[in-house]
Amino acid sequence: METSILDRITLIPDVCNGKPTIRGMRITVETILQYLSAGDSSEDIINAYPFLEKLDIQACIAFALKNLSTFKNDIQLAS
C-alpha cells in the first residue's frame, strides 16, 4: 500500500499547540510556508533544518493546497 505524502504532516495536541507539524517534529507547516513565501528555496530550508527532507517541504505545500480547496473565502478583494 502506497502512503500519501500527507502522512508526513501530523497533528499532535501536545506538539506546537496542536498545529500541523512535519513528522511530529517541532517545526510547523506554517513555518515552512512562511519561508517559501519569503522566497527561500527548498534547499535553503533543508540547509537551515538538515533533519528535513525534500518530501517534507512538498508535503507542506500539498497540505496547504488541500486545505485551501475546502476554504471558503469571505474576503472581498479591492477592485
C-alpha positions as CSV (number, residue, x, y, z in Angstrom):
1,M,0.0,0.0,0.0
2,E,1.4,3.4,-1.0
3,T,1.5,6.0,1.7
4,S,0.3,9.5,1.0
5,I,2.7,12.4,1.1
6,L,0.2,14.0,3.5
7,D,1.1,11.2,6.0
8,R,4.2,13.3,6.8
9,I,2.0,16.0,8.3
10,T,1.0,15.3,11.9
11,L,-1.5,16.9,14.3
12,I,-0.4,16.2,17.9
13,P,-2.2,18.2,20.6
14,D,0.9,18.4,22.8
15,V,3.3,19.4,20.0
16,C,3.4,23.1,18.9
17,N,-0.1,23.7,20.4
18,G,-1.7,21.2,18.0
19,K,-0.6,23.0,14.9
20,P,0.2,20.8,11.9
21,T,3.9,19.8,12.1
22,I,6.2,17.7,10.0
23,R,6.6,14.1,11.1
24,G,5.8,15.0,14.7
25,M,8.8,17.3,15.0
26,R,8.6,20.8,16.4
27,I,8.6,22.5,13.1
28,T,5.2,23.6,11.8
29,V,3.8,23.6,8.3
30,E,3.2,27.3,8.8
31,T,6.9,27.9,9.4
32,I,7.8,26.1,6.1
33,L,5.2,28.0,4.2
34,Q,6.5,31.3,5.6
35,Y,10.0,30.5,4.4
36,L,8.7,29.6,1.0
37,S,6.6,32.7,0.7
38,A,9.6,34.8,1.7
39,G,11.4,33.4,-1.4
40,D,13.5,30.7,0.3
41,S,14.0,27.6,-1.8
42,S,13.5,24.0,-0.6
43,E,17.3,23.7,-0.5
44,D,17.6,26.8,1.7
45,I,15.1,25.4,4.2
46,I,16.8,22.0,4.2
47,N,20.2,23.7,4.8
48,A,18.7,25.5,7.8
49,Y,16.9,22.4,9.1
50,P,19.1,19.4,7.9
51,F,16.7,16.9,9.5
52,L,14.1,17.8,6.9
53,E,13.7,16.1,3.6
54,K,12.5,17.5,0.3
55,L,9.3,15.4,0.6
56,D,8.6,17.2,3.9
57,I,8.6,20.5,2.0
58,Q,6.4,19.1,-0.7
59,A,4.0,17.7,2.0
60,C,3.6,21.2,3.4
61,I,2.6,22.6,0.0
62,A,0.2,19.7,-0.6
63,F,-1.3,20.2,2.9
64,A,-1.8,23.9,2.2
65,L,-3.4,23.1,-1.2
66,K,-5.7,20.5,0.3
67,N,-6.9,22.9,3.0
68,L,-7.2,25.8,0.6
69,S,-9.5,23.8,-1.7
70,T,-12.0,23.5,1.2
71,F,-11.6,27.1,2.4
72,K,-14.5,29.5,1.9
73,N,-13.1,32.9,1.4
74,D,-15.3,35.7,2.6
75,I,-12.7,38.4,2.0
76,Q,-13.6,41.0,-0.6
77,L,-10.7,42.0,-2.9
78,A,-10.3,45.6,-3.9
79,S,-11.4,46.3,-7.5
